Amino acid sequence: MNKRELAARLARESRIPKAEAADQLDRLVRDILRRLRKGKPVSLPGLGTFVPGARPEFRFEDQPGTRPGKK
């Protein structure tokens, strides 16, 4: 899914204009980048966390039963 498709889906599900959805998406990405540049992690509940560092990464939240050897 690309940015345009994501904005269209956000607009459809939120019942807002596509332009407004695209603006909200831009703000979200800008805020995530701003926090990472300040060295702060960014958590997306139910999904995972963006972690700043020399090699920025995204860590998905562990879910029970999805890790090898865990039930």
C-alpha positions in Angstrom: 0.0 0.0 0.0 1.4 3.4 -0.9 0.8 6.8 0.6 -2.0 7.7 -1.8 -3.8 4.4 -1.2 -3.4 4.8 2.6 -4.8 8.3 2.5 -7.8 7.2 0.4 -8.6 4.4 2.9 -8.2 6.8 5.8 -10.6 9.2 4.1 -13.1 6.5 3.3 -13.1 5.0 6.8 -13.1 8.4 8.6 -15.6 10.0 6.2 -13.3 13.0 5.5 -12.0 14.4 2.3 -9.0 12.7 0.7 -7.0 16.0 0.9 -7.6 16.2 4.7 -6.7 12.5 5.1 -3.4 13.1 3.2 -2.6 16.1 5.4 -3.2 14.1 8.5 -1.0 11.3 7.2 1.8 13.8 6.4 1.5 15.3 9.9 1.8 11.8 11.5 4.9 11.0 9.4 6.5 14.4 10.2 5.8 13.9 13.9 7.3 10.4 13.9 10.4 11.7 12.1 10.7 14.7 14.5 10.7 12.5 17.6 13.1 10.0 16.1 15.6 12.8 15.2 15.4 13.9 18.9 16.4 10.3 19.9 12.9 9.4 21.2 11.2 6.1 20.3 7.7 6.3 18.8 5.1 3.7 19.8 2.2 2.7 17.6 -0.1 0.8 20.0 -1.1 -2.6 18.6 1.6 -2.5 16.0 5.1 -1.7 17.3 7.7 0.9 18.0 10.1 3.0 15.8 13.5 3.0 17.6 16.0 5.7 16.9 19.7 5.1 16.5 22.6 4.8 14.1 20.4 2.3 12.2 16.8 3.2 12.9 14.5 0.2 13.1 10.9 -0.8 13.7 10.1 -3.4 16.3 6.8 -5.2 16.0 5.0 -5.9 19.2 5.2 -9.5 20.3 1.9 -11.4 20.2 1.3 -14.5 22.2 1.9 -17.6 20.1 3.8 -15.9 17.3 7.3 -16.5 18.6 9.1 -19.8 18.1 9.0 -22.0 21.2 6.3 -19.9 22.9 2.6 -20.9 23.2 
